[in-house]
Amino acid sequence: MAEAYIVDAVRLPVGRRGGGFASAHPADMGAHVLSALMGRSPADPAAVEDVVFGCVDNVGPQAGDIARTCWLAAGLPEEVPGVTVDRQCGSSQQAVHFAAQAVLSGTSDLVVAGGVQNMSQIPIAYAMTAAEPLGFDRGPFVGSEGWVKRYGDGEVTQFAGAEMIARDWDLSREDMEAWSYQSHRRAIRAIDEGRFEREIVPFGDVTTDEGPRRDTTPEKMAGLKTLVEGGRLTAAVSSQISDSAAALLIASERAVKDHGLTPRARIHHISARGEDPIRMLSAPIPATAYALKKSGMTIGDFDAVEINEAFASVVLSWLKETGADPERVNPNGGAIALGHPLGATGARLMTTLLHELERTGGRYGLQTMCEGGGQANVTIIERL
């Protein structure tokens, strides 16, 4: 059988909204991480057959196929094409899947996968707002007879979905705040112990993740207002708006031999599943069950898990359903502390997962994340 290997994986630090990357062009952010990735590889950049990048809200500086723009802005060979993927928050995890599928099918031997997002410049759902002057109603579902017939004409938001999860799994505000506080403490520990140093490529004056709050306390979290009146969620249990980029080099066995590469991990399984698009964010639960069945593995087989902390309710409901060991889940903090730069997050999680397996000597890692439309990707990797 064909194999798809992860040869290398790097990322920028994750910048806070309005922080160190606020004025950086997304193409330059992506170019910097691509230059670092290819600079660490003995492979000729011209041998790369495609660049697959995730990005959400492809407008303004993120428009025009940002994958291609990033590659060219890095000064890399013009003959290498690029394509931009939008599977919402899972865009760059899907980019890894597309790269792996190309290699596994035998149609490509060397593919770059990753993602970039500057939310300081392009706020979430900005594309919907920008469409209003053109005569389009705000929101992708407004005006669709088929959608309204099936799901009604109510507003669909991630905040409502996260509240539904908290209600359906009976997750208290206190439990969610405890997980969020732990996320910050784990991220700060990882930074202080240098766990991210091998995976991070400094850019400009930004050398480390800007999101973790050293001064946060359970008391401060408890004093915040809820996002929705009568709800359980606050900003403290939600992911941070962020800016970043990340990239991975995916290779076939032939490319490994031809270019003298050293694989660091094998992509063991890739899949994606969908669920209720109104509750939206609970899809990692059925997606994980599907991946375990397809791969013949159990949740106890994984030495590390990265599940995106879009909201604490997403992670806690997943933990309840899967029975995973919380100590192995987001061991270096998650998006609540480190941030969630939408189209870059999937590649950032994969980069961190690979390095965590190497740091601890673990063998198998699982990554999953909730996505707009009620979807979720699952990737299983095996450290080599």
KOLRO-370453 format. One line per 4 residues: number of its first residue (from 1); their letters; for each residue x, y, z of N, C-alpha, C, CB. Coordinates in steps of 0.05 Angstrom, whole numbers. Glycine has a CB too. Example, Ala and Ser with C-alpha at 12.3 -4.5 7.8 and 13.67 -1.06 7.14 Angstrom:
2
1) AS) 264/-114/156/246/-90/156/264/-66/156/226/-89/181 | 257/-45/142/273/-21/143/258/1/157/282/-12/114
//
This chain:
384
1) MAEA) 17/-24/0/0/0/0/17/25/0/-19/0/24 | 7/46/-13/21/71/-13/20/84/15/9/91/-34 | 40/100/21/41/114/47/43/144/42/64/104/64 | 33/159/61/36/188/60/50/196/86/9/204/57
5) YIVD) 73/209/83/90/216/107/90/246/112/118/206/102 | 91/253/137/97/281/145/127/283/148/81/289/172 | 139/299/132/168/303/133/176/325/152/179/308/105 | 160/346/152/165/369/169/140/385/174/188/387/158
9) AVRL) 140/401/195/116/417/202/126/440/218/95/400/218 | 118/464/210/126/489/224/103/508/225/151/502/210 | 105/527/243/84/547/246/95/573/256/62/537/265 | 80/594/251/86/620/263/75/619/292/74/643/247
13) PVGR) 85/637/309/70/640/334/42/649/328/85/662/353 | 24/645/347/-4/654/343/-6/682/355/-24/634/355 | -13/701/338/-15/729/347/-43/736/357/-8/747/325 | -45/752/378/-71/762/387/-83/781/367/-67/776/415
17) RGGG) -109/784/369/-123/805/353/-111/832/360/-154/804/358 | -103/846/340/-90/872/344/-62/871/355/-107/888/363 | -50/847/355/-24/842/366/-2/845/345/-22/816/378 | 19/828/348/43/831/331/39/827/302/62/812/341
21) FASA) 18/813/293/14/808/265/-9/825/253/7/779/260 | -19/844/268/-43/859/260/-39/873/233/-50/880/281 | -15/883/228/-10/898/203/5/881/182/6/922/208 | 10/855/188/24/838/169/6/829/147/36/814/184
25) HPAD) 15/829/122/-1/819/100/-3/788/102/11/827/73 | -27/777/100/-29/748/102/-10/733/83/-58/739/96 | -6/744/59/12/730/40/40/729/51/12/744/13 | 49/750/65/76/750/77/78/731/100/83/779/85
29) MGAH) 56/729/116/56/710/137/58/681/126/29/712/154 | 42/675/106/44/648/94/71/644/80/22/644/74 | 81/665/68/107/663/54/129/656/74/114/688/39 | 128/669/97/149/664/117/150/635/127/145/683/141
33) VLSA) 126/624/131/126/596/141/133/577/119/98/590/152 | 126/584/94/134/566/71/164/567/66/119/575/45 | 175/591/68/205/593/65/219/577/87/213/622/67 | 209/578/111/221/562/133/218/532/128/209/570/160
37) LMGR) 194/524/119/190/496/114/208/485/92/160/491/106 | 210/499/70/226/489/48/256/493/54/219/504/22 | 263/513/70/290/517/77/302/495/94/293/543/91 | 284/481/108/293/459/126/294/433/111/275/457/150
41) SPAD) 286/432/86/284/407/71/306/406/49/256/404/58 | 318/382/45/337/379/23/324/377/-4/353/354/28 | 297/375/-5/283/373/-30/283/400/-45/254/364/-25 | 286/398/-72/284/421/-89/255/432/-88/293/414/-118
45) PAAV) 251/457/-81/223/467/-80/208/464/-106/224/497/-73 | 223/463/-129/210/459/-155/197/431/-157/230/463/-177 | 205/412/-140/194/385/-140/166/384/-127/213/366/-126 | 159/405/-112/132/406/-100/112/407/-122/130/430/-80
49) EDVV) 91/390/-120/72/389/-141/46/405/-136/64/360/-146 | 42/413/-111/19/430/-106/23/442/-78/-8/415/-108 | 10/465/-73/9/478/-47/-20/481/-40/25/506/-47 | -29/467/-20/-57/468/-12/-59/482/15/-69/439/-10
53) FGCV) -72/505/15/-74/522/39/-103/526/47/-60/549/34 | -108/525/72/-135/532/83/-136/562/89/-141/516/107 | -159/574/84/-164/602/91/-194/607/91/-149/621/72 | -204/621/111/-233/627/113/-236/657/108/-245/619/140
57) DNVG) -258/666/97/-263/694/90/-242/703/69/-262/711/115 | -244/692/45/-225/698/24/-232/724/10/-224/674/4 | -227/746/24/-232/772/13/-208/790/20/-258/785/25 | -207/813/6/-185/832/11/-158/819/7/-187/843/39
61) PQAG) -139/822/27/-113/811/24/-112/780/25/-95/821/45 | -134/768/32/-136/738/32/-149/727/8/-150/729/57 | -157/744/-11/-170/736/-36/-150/728/-57/-188/758/-46 | -160/718/-80/-143/713/-103/-126/688/-100/-125/736/-108
65) DIAR) -136/667/-86/-121/642/-82/-96/648/-66/-114/629/-110 | -100/652/-40/-78/660/-22/-56/639/-21/-89/664/6 | -62/613/-27/-42/593/-27/-20/599/-48/-54/565/-32 | -30/606/-72/-12/613/-94/4/638/-87/-27/616/-120
69) TCWL) -10/658/-76/3/683/-70/25/680/-49/-17/704/-60 | 19/664/-28/39/659/-7/65/646/-19/28/641/15 | 61/626/-36/84/613/-48/101/632/-65/74/589/-66 | 88/648/-81/103/667/-98/115/689/-81/84/679/-119
73) AAGL) 101/698/-60/113/719/-43/137/709/-28/92/728/-22 | 140/683/-26/163/671/-13/187/669/-32/157/643/-2 | 182/676/-57/204/674/-77/208/646/-87/229/685/-66 | 189/628/-83/192/600/-91/184/596/-120/175/582/-72
77) PEEV) 191/573/-132/188/570/-161/160/574/-172/196/542/-168 | 158/590/-194/133/597/-206/117/573/-217/137/617/-227 | 132/552/-224/118/529/-236/101/512/-217/138/511/-249 | 104/518/-191/89/503/-171/62/518/-166/105/501/-144
81) PGVT) 39/504/-170/13/516/-167/4/516/-138/-8/502/-184 | -18/530/-133/-29/530/-106/-60/531/-107/-19/554/-89 | -73/521/-87/-102/521/-86/-111/526/-57/-114/494/-97 | -132/542/-54/-142/549/-28/-167/534/-21/-146/579/-26
85) VDRQ) -168/524/4/-190/507/13/-206/522/35/-180/480/24 | -233/519/34/-250/530/55/-268/508/65/-266/554/45 | -260/495/86/-278/478/102/-281/490/129/-268/448/103 | -286/517/129/-289/532/153/-266/527/172/-316/525/166
89) CGSS) -271/523/197/-249/521/216/-230/498/211/-260/519/245 | -239/478/196/-223/455/190/-208/458/163/-239/430/189 | -206/482/153/-195/485/126/-167/474/122/-195/514/119 | -149/480/141/-121/471/137/-117/442/146/-102/489/152
93) QQAV) -135/432/162/-135/403/167/-144/388/142/-153/395/192 | -164/399/128/-172/388/103/-150/391/82/-198/402/93 | -135/412/83/-112/415/65/-92/392/68/-98/442/70 | -88/384/93/-70/361/99/-83/336/87/-66/357/129
97) HFAA) -109/333/90/-123/310/78/-120/309/48/-153/310/86 | -124/332/35/-122/333/6/-93/326/-3/-130/360/-5 | -74/337/11/-46/330/5/-40/301/8/-27/347/23 | -50/289/30/-46/261/35/-60/244/14/-56/253/63
101) QAVL) -84/252/7/-99/237/-14/-85/237/-40/-127/248/-17 | -73/260/-47/-58/261/-72/-34/242/-72/-48/290/-77 | -21/241/-49/2/223/-46/-7/194/-46/18/230/-21 | -28/188/-30/-37/161/-27/-48/150/-54/-59/159/-6
105) SGTS) -59/167/-70/-70/158/-96/-48/154/-117/-89/178/-107 | -24/163/-111/-2/160/-130/-1/182/-151/-4/134/-144 | -18/202/-149/-18/224/-169/2/246/-162/-45/236/-172 | 11/247/-137/31/266/-129/51/253/-110/18/291/-116
109) DLVV) 75/264/-109/95/253/-91/104/273/-69/119/245/-106 | 101/298/-74/109/319/-55/90/342/-56/138/328/-62 | 76/346/-33/55/366/-32/58/382/-6/27/354/-34 | 55/408/-7/55/425/17/26/430/25/70/452/12
113) AGGV) 20/427/51/-6/433/61/-4/452/84/-21/407/71 | -23/470/87/-22/489/110/-45/508/109/4/504/109 | -41/531/121/-62/551/122/-53/577/134/-86/541/139 | -68/598/129/-61/624/138/-87/640/144/-44/640/118
117) QNMS) -86/657/164/-109/673/171/-100/698/187/-130/657/187 | -109/721/178/-104/745/194/-132/757/201/-87/766/178 | -141/749/225/-168/758/234/-168/787/244/-178/739/256 | -144/797/250/-143/825/258/-151/843/235/-114/833/267
121) QIPI) -144/834/210/-151/850/187/-178/842/175/-130/846/166 | -184/816/175/-209/806/163/-224/791/185/-203/786/139 | -243/805/198/-258/792/220/-274/769/210/-276/813/233 | -281/751/228/-297/727/222/-323/736/209/-302/710/247
125) AYAM) -331/722/187/-355/727/172/-355/755/159/-379/726/191 | -332/767/155/-330/793/141/-341/791/113/-301/803/141 | -336/768/100/-345/765/72/-375/768/70/-337/737/62 | -390/760/91/-419/763/90/-427/792/92/-432/747/113
129) TAAE) -414/807/109/-419/835/112/-412/850/86/-404/847/136 | -389/843/75/-380/856/50/-399/852/27/-352/846/43 | -415/831/28/-434/825/6/-458/843/6/-442/796/7 | -464/856/29/-488/871/31/-490/894/11/-490/883/59
133) PLGF) -469/909/6/-471/930/-15/-477/920/-43/-446/947/-15 | -472/894/-47/-477/882/-73/-506/872/-75/-458/859/-78 | -521/875/-54/-549/867/-55/-555/840/-44/-559/868/-83 | -535/827/-32/-539/801/-20/-545/804/10/-514/783/-23
137) DRGP) -565/788/19/-572/789/47/-549/777/63/-598/774/53 | -546/786/88/-526/776/105/-531/746/112/-524/792/131 | -511/730/110/-514/702/117/-516/684/92/-537/698/135 | -504/661/92/-504/643/69/-531/629/65/-482/623/71
141) FVGS) -548/628/86/-572/613/84/-597/629/77/-577/598/110 | -595/656/81/-618/673/77/-627/672/48/-612/702/86 | -652/667/43/-663/666/16/-662/639/3/-647/685/0 | -651/619/16/-651/592/5/-677/578/12/-626/576/14
145) EGWV) -694/572/-7/-719/559/-2/-714/531/9/-736/557/-27 | -694/517/-2/-688/490/7/-679/489/36/-667/477/-11 | -662/508/43/-651/509/70/-674/515/90/-629/531/73 | -690/535/83/-712/543/101/-732/520/105/-726/568/91
149) KRYG) -738/506/83/-756/483/85/-745/461/103/-761/471/57 | -719/458/103/-707/436/119/-701/445/148/-682/426/106 | -691/469/151/-680/478/177/-693/503/189/-651/483/175 | -712/514/174/-725/538/184/-709/563/177/-728/537/214
153) DGEV) -719/586/186/-707/612/178/-694/625/202/-727/630/166 | -688/610/223/-675/622/246/-645/627/241/-677/603/270 | -634/645/257/-605/652/254/-588/628/262/-598/677/270 | -568/623/247/-549/601/253/-523/613/261/-545/582/228
157) TQFA) -514/608/286/-489/619/296/-474/598/312/-494/644/313 | -448/602/313/-431/584/329/-437/587/359/-402/588/323 | -444/611/367/-450/616/395/-475/601/404/-454/646/401 | -495/601/387/-519/586/393/-513/556/394/-541/592/373
161) GAEM) -497/547/375/-489/519/375/-474/510/400/-473/513/351 | -456/527/409/-441/521/433/-459/520/457/-418/541/437 | -478/538/458/-498/538/480/-515/513/480/-516/563/479 | -523/504/456/-539/480/453/-523/456/464/-546/475/424
165) IARD) -497/455/458/-481/433/468/-479/433/498/-452/435/455 | -475/457/509/-473/459/539/-499/449/551/-468/488/547 | -521/456/539/-547/447/549/-552/417/545/-570/463/536 | -546/407/521/-552/379/515/-534/360/530/-548/375/485
169) WDLS) -510/369/537/-492/351/553/-490/360/582/-464/351/540 | -507/378/590/-509/387/618/-482/396/628/-522/366/635 | -470/414/614/-443/424/622/-447/450/637/-425/427/597 | -437/452/661/-441/476/677/-420/497/668/-438/470/706
173) REDM) -427/522/674/-408/544/669/-382/539/685/-420/571/677 | -385/529/709/-361/524/726/-343/503/714/-370/515/754 | -354/482/703/-338/461/690/-323/472/665/-355/437/682 | -337/488/650/-325/500/626/-303/519/633/-346/514/609
177) EAWS) -308/535/654/-287/554/663/-263/539/674/-298/573/684 | -267/517/687/-245/501/698/-228/490/675/-255/477/715 | -241/481/653/-225/472/630/-210/495/617/-244/458/610 | -223/518/616/-210/541/603/-186/550/619/-230/564/600
181) YQSH) -189/551/645/-166/559/663/-143/540/659/-175/560/692 | -150/514/658/-129/494/653/-116/498/627/-141/465/655 | -131/505/606/-119/510/580/-97/532/581/-140/518/560 | -103/553/595/-83/575/598/-59/565/614/-96/599/612
185) RRAI) -63/550/635/-41/541/652/-23/521/635/-51/527/677 | -36/504/620/-21/485/604/-5/499/582/-39/464/591 | -17/519/569/-3/534/548/21/549/560/-22/554/534 | 17/562/583/39/576/596/61/558/604/28/592/621
189) RAID) 54/534/614/75/514/621/90/506/596/62/489/634 | 76/501/574/89/493/549/109/515/539/68/487/527 | 100/540/541/118/562/533/142/564/551/102/589/533 | 138/563/577/160/565/596/180/542/594/149/567/624
193) EGRF) 170/518/587/187/495/585/200/493/557/172/470/591 | 193/511/539/204/511/512/193/489/494/234/507/514 | 169/479/500/158/457/484/152/465/455/133/447/497 | 146/491/451/139/500/424/163/510/407/118/522/426
197) EREI) 186/511/419/209/524/405/216/510/379/233/524/423 | 214/484/377/222/470/352/202/474/330/225/440/358 | 177/479/337/156/482/317/151/511/308/130/470/327 | 159/530/324/154/558/318/176/571/302/149/574/344
201) VPFG) 168/586/282/186/603/266/179/632/273/183/598/235 | 197/646/287/191/674/294/187/691/269/214/685/311 | 170/711/271/165/728/248/164/757/258/137/721/234 | 183/773/248/185/801/259/193/800/288/158/816/255
205) DVTT) 178/815/304/184/816/332/169/795/348/177/844/343 | 152/779/335/136/759/349/151/733/350/108/756/335 | 158/724/373/174/700/376/159/678/391/200/706/391 | 137/684/404/122/664/419/92/671/418/132/663/448
209) DEGP) 76/652/425/47/655/424/38/678/443/32/629/431 | 20/695/433/12/719/448/-13/715/464/9/742/429 | -27/693/460/-54/690/472/-55/683/501/-68/670/457 | -39/665/511/-43/656/539/-42/679/559/-21/636/546
213) RRDT) -60/679/578/-62/700/598/-51/691/624/-92/710/601 | -28/702/631/-15/694/657/-30/705/681/13/703/657 | -45/726/676/-59/739/699/-87/729/703/-58/768/696 | -97/711/687/-125/702/690/-128/685/714/-134/688/665
217) TPEK) -151/686/726/-157/670/750/-186/659/748/-154/687/776 | -193/639/762/-220/629/763/-240/651/771/-223/605/781 | -231/668/789/-248/690/799/-254/710/777/-235/704/823 | -234/717/761/-238/735/738/-257/723/718/-211/742/725
221) MAGL) -254/697/712/-272/684/694/-301/684/704/-263/655/689 | -304/679/729/-331/678/741/-345/705/740/-329/668/769 | -330/727/738/-342/753/738/-350/764/711/-323/772/749 | -345/748/689/-353/757/662/-382/753/656/-336/743/642
225) KTLV) -393/770/639/-421/767/631/-423/745/610/-432/794/619 | -446/732/609/-450/711/589/-453/723/561/-474/694/596 | -446/708/541/-448/717/513/-477/721/505/-435/697/494 | -494/704/515/-523/705/510/-537/707/537/-533/680/493
229) EGGR) -556/725/539/-571/728/564/-584/701/572/-592/750/562 | -579/693/597/-589/668/606/-573/644/598/-617/664/597 | -551/648/584/-534/626/575/-513/619/595/-521/633/548 | -495/601/586/-474/591/604/-446/599/594/-475/561/606
233) LTAA) -444/608/569/-418/613/558/-410/642/561/-418/606/528 | -384/647/566/-372/673/567/-348/674/548/-364/681/596 | -336/697/545/-312/700/529/-290/682/540/-303/729/528 | -290/677/566/-269/661/579/-269/632/570/-271/662/609
237) VSSQ) -292/622/560/-293/594/552/-295/591/522/-318/580/565 | -287/613/508/-288/614/479/-260/617/468/-306/637/469 | -256/608/443/-230/611/430/-224/640/424/-228/595/404 | -198/647/423/-190/675/417/-188/680/388/-164/681/431
241) ISDS) -195/705/380/-191/714/352/-161/719/348/-208/741/347 | -150/707/327/-121/706/325/-111/707/296/-111/681/338 | -85/710/293/-71/712/268/-48/692/268/-61/741/261 | -45/676/246/-22/658/245/-21/644/218/-23/637/267
245) AAAL) -1/627/215/2/610/191/18/585/199/16/625/167 | 14/563/185/28/539/190/30/522/164/14/522/213 | 50/505/162/53/489/138/67/463/144/69/505/117 | 60/442/128/71/415/130/80/406/103/51/396/143
249) LIAS) 101/390/102/110/377/78/102/348/78/141/380/74 | 85/340/59/74/313/57/88/299/33/43/313/54 | 98/275/38/114/261/17/106/232/14/144/264/23 | 110/222/-10/107/193/-15/132/179/-8/99/188/-44
253) ERAV) 131/152/-9/155/136/-4/176/142/-25/148/106/-3 | 167/145/-50/185/151/-72/199/178/-68/171/150/-99 | 184/198/-60/196/224/-55/216/223/-33/174/245/-49 | 210/208/-12/228/205/10/255/194/0/217/186/32
257) KDHG) 254/174/-17/279/162/-27/293/181/-47/273/136/-41 | 278/193/-65/290/210/-86/303/235/-75/268/217/-106 | 291/246/-54/301/272/-43/316/269/-17/278/290/-39 | 321/245/-8/336/241/17/322/252/41/363/253/14
261) LTPR) 296/248/42/280/259/64/279/240/88/252/266/55 | 273/250/111/270/233/135/241/237/146/291/240/157 | 224/218/142/196/221/151/195/222/182/179/198/141 | 178/239/192/174/241/221/149/227/230/174/270/229
265) ARIH) 129/224/212/104/211/219/91/200/194/85/230/234 | 74/181/199/58/169/177/29/177/182/62/138/176 | 16/185/160/-13/191/163/-28/164/162/-23/210/140 | -39/157/184/-51/131/188/-80/130/179/-49/123/217
269) HISA) -95/153/183/-123/153/176/-132/182/171/-141/140/198 | -150/186/151/-162/212/147/-192/208/140/-148/228/124 | -209/224/152/-237/223/146/-251/248/155/-250/198/160 | -276/252/146/-292/275/154/-321/266/154/-287/299/135
273) RGED) -336/277/173/-365/270/175/-380/295/182/-370/248/196 | -406/294/177/-424/316/183/-446/309/202/-436/327/157 | -458/329/214/-480/325/233/-499/349/232/-469/322/262 | -515/354/252/-534/375/253/-521/402/248/-549/375/280
277) PIRM) -527/417/227/-514/442/221/-524/465/239/-518/450/193 | -546/461/254/-556/481/272/-540/480/298/-586/478/277 | -538/456/309/-520/453/333/-491/456/325/-525/426/347 | -485/449/301/-461/456/286/-435/445/297/-458/485/286
281) LSAP) -430/448/323/-403/443/334/-399/416/347/-396/465/354 | -419/399/346/-417/372/359/-407/350/340/-443/365/371 | -402/357/315/-394/337/296/-368/321/303/-390/350/269 | -349/332/318/-326/316/325/-333/290/339/-307/332/343
285) IPAT) -357/289/352/-364/264/366/-370/241/347/-389/269/384 | -389/244/328/-393/223/309/-370/219/290/-418/228/292 | -355/240/284/-332/238/266/-310/220/279/-320/265/259 | -306/224/305/-286/207/319/-295/178/320/-282/218/348
289) AYAL) -321/174/326/-331/146/326/-327/133/299/-361/146/334 | -332/148/278/-329/137/251/-299/131/245/-339/158/230 | -281/149/253/-253/144/249/-242/120/264/-237/169/257 | -252/117/289/-243/94/305/-253/68/292/-254/96/333
293) KKSG) -277/68/282/-288/44/269/-272/37/244/-317/47/263 | -267/58/228/-253/54/202/-224/45/207/-253/79/186 | -212/55/227/-183/50/232/-179/25/250/-170/73/245 | -201/16/263/-198/-7/280/-184/-1/307/-183/-29/267
297) MTIG) -184/25/314/-170/33/338/-191/40/360/-152/57/333 | -181/43/384/-197/52/407/-186/79/417/-198/31/429 | -202/93/432/-193/119/441/-169/117/460/-216/134/456 | -166/94/473/-143/90/491/-117/85/476/-149/67/508
301) DFDA) -118/82/450/-93/78/434/-77/103/430/-100/66/408 | -89/126/436/-75/151/429/-60/163/452/-96/172/420 | -35/170/446/-18/182/467/-22/212/469/11/176/460 | -33/224/449/-40/253/450/-63/258/431/-15/270/442
305) VEIN) -80/277/439/-103/285/423/-103/315/422/-130/274/435 | -108/326/398/-113/354/395/-142/358/384/-92/368/375 | -159/369/400/-186/376/392/-189/406/395/-208/360/408 | -197/419/374/-197/449/375/-217/459/395/-204/460/347
309) EAFA) -207/477/412/-223/489/433/-238/513/422/-205/497/457 | -255/509/403/-272/531/393/-287/542/417/-291/522/371 | -298/525/433/-311/531/459/-305/508/478/-342/536/455 | -305/513/504/-300/492/523/-321/470/521/-299/503/551
313) SVVL) -346/478/514/-367/458/512/-362/437/491/-394/472/506 | -348/445/470/-341/426/448/-323/404/459/-328/441/424 | -303/411/473/-284/392/484/-296/375/506/-259/406/495 | -311/387/524/-322/372/546/-344/352/537/-334/391/567
317) SWLK) -360/360/518/-380/341/507/-366/317/493/-399/355/488 | -345/323/479/-329/302/465/-316/283/485/-307/315/447 | -306/295/506/-294/278/527/-315/259/540/-281/295/549 | -339/270/545/-360/254/557/-367/230/539/-384/271/562
321) ETGA) -368/235/513/-377/214/494/-355/194/488/-387/227/469 | -331/203/486/-309/185/478/-296/171/502/-288/201/463 | -297/183/526/-283/171/548/-253/174/547/-290/142/550 | -243/193/531/-215/198/528/-203/208/555/-209/218/506
325) DPER) -177/202/559/-163/212/582/-158/242/580/-136/196/586 | -170/258/597/-166/287/595/-137/296/596/-182/301/617 | -120/281/609/-92/288/611/-78/287/584/-78/270/631 | -89/271/566/-76/268/539/-89/286/519/-79/239/530
329) VNPN) -109/301/527/-124/318/508/-114/347/511/-155/317/513 | -105/359/489/-94/386/489/-74/390/512/-117/407/491 | -54/373/514/-35/374/537/-20/400/538/-16/351/535 | -18/416/516/-4/441/517/-22/465/513/17/441/494
333) GGAI) -47/461/522/-67/482/519/-80/481/491/-54/509/523 | -102/496/489/-116/496/464/-123/524/455/-142/479/466 | -143/526/437/-149/552/425/-160/572/445/-170/548/403 | -171/563/467/-180/582/488/-156/599/498/-194/568/511
337) ALGH) -133/587/500/-109/601/509/-91/610/486/-93/583/527 | -87/592/466/-68/597/445/-80/612/421/-57/572/435 | -107/611/418/-120/625/397/-128/607/374/-102/647/386 | -147/617/358/-159/602/336/-159/618/310/-188/593/343
341) PLGA) -136/618/295/-135/633/270/-148/618/247/-106/639/264 | -173/611/251/-190/598/231/-175/580/211/-206/619/216 | -170/590/187/-158/574/166/-131/563/172/-157/590/142 | -117/573/192/-90/562/199/-91/542/222/-72/585/206
345) TGAR) -113/541/236/-114/525/260/-109/495/256/-140/529/274 | -121/484/235/-117/455/231/-88/448/227/-133/447/206 | -73/463/212/-45/458/208/-29/464/233/-34/475/185 | -38/484/248/-24/490/274/-28/467/293/-35/516/286
349) LMTT) -52/456/295/-57/433/313/-40/409/305/-86/426/313 | -39/404/279/-24/381/269/6/384/275/-28/377/239 | 16/408/272/44/414/278/50/409/307/52/443/270 | 33/419/324/36/416/353/33/386/361/16/433/368
353) LLHE) 15/372/349/10/344/355/35/327/348/-14/333/340 | 47/332/325/71/318/317/94/323/336/79/327/289 | 98/348/344/120/354/362/115/343/390/124/384/363 | 90/342/399/84/331/425/89/301/426/55/336/433
357) LERT) 82/287/404/89/258/403/119/253/404/77/246/377 | 133/270/390/163/268/390/174/275/418/175/286/369 | 163/294/431/173/302/457/169/281/478/159/328/466 | 146/267/476/139/247/497/146/219/489/109/249/503
361) GGRY) 153/214/463/157/187/454/132/172/448/174/172/474 | 110/186/446/84/173/440/84/163/411/61/193/444 | 65/145/406/64/133/379/41/144/362/61/103/381 | 17/144/373/-7/152/357/-19/178/368/-28/130/357
365) GLQT) -27/195/349/-40/220/356/-65/223/339/-22/244/353 | -86/235/351/-111/240/338/-117/270/338/-135/224/350 | -126/281/316/-134/309/315/-163/310/304/-115/325/297 | -179/328/316/-206/333/305/-214/361/312/-226/312/316
369) MCEG) -233/372/298/-243/399/303/-270/403/292/-223/419/292 | -286/419/305/-313/426/296/-310/447/273/-331/437/319 | -330/447/255/-329/464/232/-356/475/225/-316/449/208 | -358/498/212/-383/509/204/-398/490/186/-378/535/189
373) GGQA) -424/490/188/-441/472/173/-445/445/187/-428/467/146 | -435/443/211/-438/417/226/-420/395/215/-467/409/225 | -394/401/212/-375/382/201/-352/378/220/-366/391/173 | -336/357/215/-312/352/230/-293/334/215/-318/340/258
377) NVTI) -268/341/215/-246/324/204/-233/309/227/-225/341/189 | -223/285/220/-207/270/239/-182/260/224/-223/246/251 | -159/265/236/-134/255/225/-120/239/247/-115/278/215 | -110/215/240/-94/199/258/-66/197/246/-107/171/263
381) IERL) -46/203/263/-18/201/253/-3/181/271/-4/229/252 | 17/170/260/35/151/275/63/163/274/34/122/263 | 74/169/297/102/179/298/121/156/290/109/189/326 | 141/164/274/161/144/265/187/148/280/165/146/235
//
